């Protein structure tokens, strides 16, 4: 197992402190709020996790094959935003996404599967700028600064045709920081206000997975640490509602 650098934990604390201060500042001055309910798609790079799958296949005494390898999956969440003036908005957000990989083999004697399930919560501060409105939509640019809280569950299961079953699991966690620039289009001529957002999440830090109970016990392959690799394209459709005026 590798050792996490001593400066990583303070960096995460600083980022979370900035997010909490921003939230307090917005709440203390706010006159009106809107709530945006998000439904979209999240795609991730997952380079390290793909390597982990390859390592499992190469080191197994079975002809395992990859059946899933971290595909784009649904993402949902909530944003609370305040329009500071005619063209600027600020707020905070929470987003959740889940994806995973599987390697497996099956024959007359039974089935063996190895799952790598990745869940991520994205929590942070949002801001953006509206531009000149057209007849159809109101365009804007936005950015989100987020704490990326990831959970990786490794689950192995063997089921024999005679009914016997053996399973094991372990859980790793990772905390990182992300920056998500985006372009958006607000459609406010409809009965319900809709927003379309397209962007790219950049995982700024590259902190690896570690055991929940031991930060120094990092997940590694041949001395190379394994991280979530969350950078990738994001797309969301949002339903916007006024909650305070």
C-alpha positions as CSV (number, residue, x, y, z in Angstrom):
1,X,0.0,0.0,0.0
2,X,1.2,3.6,-0.7
3,X,1.1,6.5,1.7
4,X,-1.0,9.6,1.0
5,X,1.0,12.9,1.0
6,X,0.6,14.9,4.2
7,X,-0.6,18.1,2.5
8,X,-3.7,16.4,0.9
9,X,-6.0,16.6,3.8
10,X,-5.5,20.3,4.5
11,X,-6.1,21.1,0.8
12,X,-9.5,19.4,1.0
13,X,-10.4,21.2,4.2
14,X,-9.5,24.6,2.7
15,X,-11.7,23.8,-0.3
16,X,-14.7,22.7,1.8
17,X,-14.2,25.9,4.0
18,X,-14.4,28.1,0.9
19,X,-17.6,26.4,-0.2
20,X,-19.2,26.7,3.3
21,X,-18.2,30.4,3.5
22,X,-19.7,31.1,0.1
23,X,-22.9,29.4,1.1
24,X,-23.2,31.4,4.2
25,X,-22.5,34.6,2.4
26,X,-25.1,33.9,-0.2
27,X,-27.7,32.9,2.4
28,X,-27.2,36.0,4.5
29,X,-27.7,38.4,1.7
30,X,-30.3,36.6,-0.4
31,X,-33.6,38.2,-1.3
32,X,-34.9,35.5,-3.7
33,X,-34.0,31.9,-4.6
34,X,-34.8,29.4,-7.3
35,X,-34.5,25.7,-7.1
36,X,-33.2,23.7,-10.2
37,X,-33.9,20.0,-10.4
38,X,-31.3,18.4,-12.6
39,X,-31.5,15.2,-14.7
40,X,-28.7,14.4,-17.1
41,X,-25.8,12.2,-18.2
42,X,-22.3,12.0,-16.7
43,X,-19.3,10.6,-18.6
44,X,-16.0,9.9,-16.9
45,X,-12.5,9.1,-18.1
46,X,-11.8,6.4,-15.4
47,X,-8.3,5.6,-16.8
48,X,-7.1,4.2,-13.4
49,X,-10.3,2.1,-13.0
50,X,-10.0,0.7,-16.5
51,X,-6.4,-0.4,-15.6
52,X,-7.8,-2.0,-12.4
53,X,-10.2,-4.1,-14.5
54,X,-7.3,-5.2,-16.7
55,X,-5.2,-6.1,-13.6
56,X,-8.1,-8.2,-12.2
57,X,-8.4,-10.1,-15.6
58,X,-4.6,-10.6,-16.0
59,X,-4.2,-11.9,-12.4
60,X,-7.2,-14.2,-12.3
61,X,-6.9,-18.0,-12.8
62,X,-10.0,-17.8,-14.9
63,X,-10.8,-16.6,-18.4
64,X,-12.5,-13.4,-17.1
65,X,-13.8,-10.9,-19.7
66,X,-14.9,-7.3,-19.2
67,X,-18.7,-6.9,-19.7
68,X,-19.0,-3.3,-18.5
69,X,-16.4,-0.6,-18.3
70,X,-17.6,2.7,-16.7
71,X,-20.1,3.8,-19.3
72,X,-21.9,7.2,-19.2
73,X,-24.8,6.9,-16.8
74,X,-27.7,9.1,-15.5
75,X,-26.9,12.0,-13.1
76,X,-29.4,13.9,-10.9
77,X,-29.2,16.6,-8.4
78,X,-30.4,20.0,-7.0
79,X,-29.2,23.6,-7.2
80,X,-30.3,26.5,-5.1
81,X,-29.5,29.7,-7.0
82,X,-29.9,33.4,-6.3
83,X,-30.0,36.0,-9.1
84,X,-27.7,38.8,-7.8
85,X,-28.6,41.3,-10.5
86,X,-30.0,41.3,-14.0
87,X,-27.3,39.1,-15.4
88,X,-25.4,37.3,-12.6
89,X,-26.4,34.3,-10.5
90,X,-24.7,32.5,-7.6
91,X,-25.7,29.5,-5.4
92,X,-24.8,26.0,-4.4
93,X,-25.4,22.5,-5.8
94,X,-25.5,18.8,-5.1
95,X,-25.2,16.2,-7.8
96,X,-25.1,12.4,-7.7
97,X,-23.9,9.9,-10.3
98,X,-23.1,6.2,-10.4
99,X,-21.3,4.0,-12.8
100,X,-19.2,0.9,-12.7
101,X,-17.4,-2.0,-14.3
102,X,-17.8,-5.8,-14.3
103,X,-15.6,-8.7,-15.3
104,X,-17.2,-12.1,-15.4
105,X,-17.0,-15.7,-16.7
106,X,-19.7,-18.3,-16.9
107,X,-19.8,-22.0,-17.9
108,X,-21.4,-25.3,-17.0
109,X,-19.9,-25.3,-13.5
110,X,-21.1,-21.9,-12.4
111,X,-20.6,-18.1,-12.7
112,X,-17.9,-15.8,-11.3
113,X,-18.3,-12.0,-11.3
114,X,-16.2,-9.1,-10.1
115,X,-17.9,-5.7,-9.9
116,X,-16.4,-2.3,-9.3
117,X,-19.2,0.1,-8.4
118,X,-18.4,3.8,-8.4
119,X,-20.7,6.4,-6.7
120,X,-19.9,10.1,-6.6
121,X,-21.4,13.0,-4.8
122,X,-20.6,16.5,-6.1
123,X,-21.2,19.3,-3.6
124,X,-20.2,22.9,-4.1
125,X,-20.6,26.5,-5.2
126,X,-22.1,27.7,-8.5
127,X,-21.9,31.0,-10.3
128,X,-22.7,32.3,-13.8
129,X,-23.4,35.1,-16.2
130,X,-26.4,35.6,-18.5
131,X,-26.1,37.2,-21.9
132,X,-28.5,39.0,-24.3
133,X,-31.8,37.2,-24.5
134,X,-33.1,35.9,-27.8
135,X,-36.7,35.1,-28.7
136,X,-36.3,31.4,-27.9
137,X,-33.8,31.3,-25.0
138,X,-31.6,33.1,-22.5
139,X,-27.9,32.0,-23.0
140,X,-25.4,31.9,-20.1
141,X,-22.0,30.7,-19.0
142,X,-21.5,29.1,-15.7
143,X,-18.9,27.3,-13.5
144,X,-19.1,25.0,-10.5
145,X,-16.4,24.5,-7.9
146,X,-17.1,21.2,-6.2
147,X,-15.9,18.7,-3.6
148,X,-16.0,15.3,-5.3
149,X,-16.7,12.6,-2.8
150,X,-16.3,9.1,-4.4
151,X,-17.1,5.6,-3.1
152,X,-15.7,2.5,-4.8
153,X,-17.1,-0.9,-3.9
154,X,-15.3,-4.0,-5.0
155,X,-17.6,-7.0,-5.0
156,X,-16.6,-10.6,-6.0
157,X,-19.1,-13.4,-6.2
158,X,-18.8,-17.0,-7.2
159,X,-22.0,-19.1,-7.7
160,X,-21.7,-22.8,-8.5
161,X,-24.4,-24.9,-10.2
162,X,-24.7,-27.1,-7.1
163,X,-25.9,-24.1,-5.2
164,X,-22.7,-23.1,-3.3
165,X,-21.9,-19.4,-3.2
166,X,-18.9,-17.4,-2.1
167,X,-18.7,-13.6,-2.0
168,X,-16.5,-10.9,-0.6
169,X,-16.5,-7.1,-0.8
170,X,-14.4,-4.1,0.2
171,X,-15.0,-0.3,0.1
172,X,-12.6,2.5,-0.8
173,X,-13.2,6.3,-0.7
174,X,-11.6,9.3,-2.3
175,X,-12.0,13.1,-1.9
176,X,-11.1,15.4,-4.7
177,X,-11.8,18.9,-6.0
178,X,-13.5,19.6,-9.4
179,X,-14.1,22.5,-11.7
180,X,-17.0,22.4,-14.1
181,X,-17.3,25.1,-16.8
182,X,-20.5,25.0,-18.8
183,X,-22.7,26.7,-21.3
184,X,-26.4,26.9,-20.7
185,X,-29.7,27.9,-22.3
186,X,-32.7,29.0,-20.3
187,X,-36.1,28.5,-21.9
188,X,-38.5,30.7,-19.9
189,X,-41.4,31.0,-22.4
190,X,-42.7,27.5,-21.5
191,X,-45.2,26.7,-18.7
192,X,-42.2,25.3,-16.7
193,X,-38.8,27.0,-17.0
194,X,-36.3,24.6,-18.5
195,X,-32.5,24.9,-18.7
196,X,-30.2,22.9,-20.9
197,X,-26.6,22.8,-19.7
198,X,-23.5,21.2,-21.5
199,X,-20.1,21.2,-19.9
200,X,-16.9,19.4,-18.9
201,X,-16.0,18.4,-15.4
202,X,-12.2,18.8,-14.7
203,X,-11.0,16.8,-11.7
204,X,-8.4,19.2,-10.5
205,X,-6.8,17.1,-7.8
206,X,-5.7,13.4,-8.3
207,X,-6.0,11.9,-4.8
208,X,-6.4,8.1,-4.8
209,X,-8.8,5.7,-3.2
210,X,-8.1,4.7,0.3
211,X,-9.8,2.5,2.9
212,X,-12.5,4.2,4.9
213,X,-10.8,3.3,8.2
214,X,-7.2,4.0,7.1
215,X,-6.2,7.0,4.9
216,X,-2.7,5.6,4.5
217,X,-4.0,2.3,3.0
218,X,-4.4,3.4,-0.7
219,X,-5.6,1.3,-3.6
220,X,-2.6,0.6,-5.9
221,X,-1.7,-1.5,-8.9
222,X,2.0,-2.3,-9.1
223,X,2.8,0.7,-6.9
224,X,0.6,3.1,-9.0
225,X,-2.2,4.6,-7.1
226,X,-5.8,4.2,-8.4
227,X,-8.0,7.3,-8.5
228,X,-11.6,7.9,-9.6
229,X,-10.8,9.7,-12.9
230,X,-14.0,11.8,-12.9
231,X,-13.1,14.2,-15.6
232,X,-15.5,14.0,-18.5
233,X,-18.5,15.6,-20.3
234,X,-21.7,16.4,-18.5
235,X,-25.2,17.3,-19.9
236,X,-28.2,18.3,-17.8
237,X,-31.8,19.3,-18.3
238,X,-33.1,21.3,-15.4
239,X,-36.5,22.3,-14.2
240,X,-36.4,25.7,-12.4
241,X,-38.8,26.8,-9.7
242,X,-39.1,30.0,-7.7
243,X,-38.9,29.2,-4.0
244,X,-38.5,32.7,-2.4
245,X,-39.1,36.1,-3.9
